[in-house]
Amino acid sequence: MQLTSFTDYGLRALIYMATLPAGMQTNITEVTDTYGVSRNHMVKIINQLSRAGFVAATRGKNGGIRLGMDPEHIVIGDVVRKMEPLQLVNCEECAITPACRLRSVLNNAVQLFLKELDNYTLADLVQNNDSLYHILLSEPPVAIQNK
């Protein structure tokens, strides 16, 4: 199964925000510059993540984006469910639908995929990952360095 770029960059945006000190805001430009994705695309992604509660977005002069909840509470499987169209095949107009077993097999595969992703949180992806902090922030925040 391949995730859409929408979901891929949504996860990457969350990873970026999770590397920041707790509660610190960033902005969409910083995220788009980090990953080299179009601002237009990232605005849509952040909007979706915000509607799902994973991101808190503040408008205005002092506005920005930050995680909407602690990384320990952001389950990767939940993010994928909110971002990804999970129907692998369209059986509505297929001639063999009444006798086909493929839909059931693929649905089971998707459920197993999501079940595996449910074992991980955003915190699992960023904690004790100094290399990630160095890449994204040049150096880990002080609170992270002391762990």
PyMOL commands that set and color helices and strands:
alter all, ss='L'
color gray80, all
select helices_A, chain A and resi 5-19+28-35+39-51+71-73+76-83+102-117+122-126+130-137+142-145
alter helices_A, ss='H'
color red, helices_A
select strands_A, chain A and resi 55-58+64-67
alter strands_A, ss='S'
color yellow, strands_A
deselect
rebuild
show_as cartoon
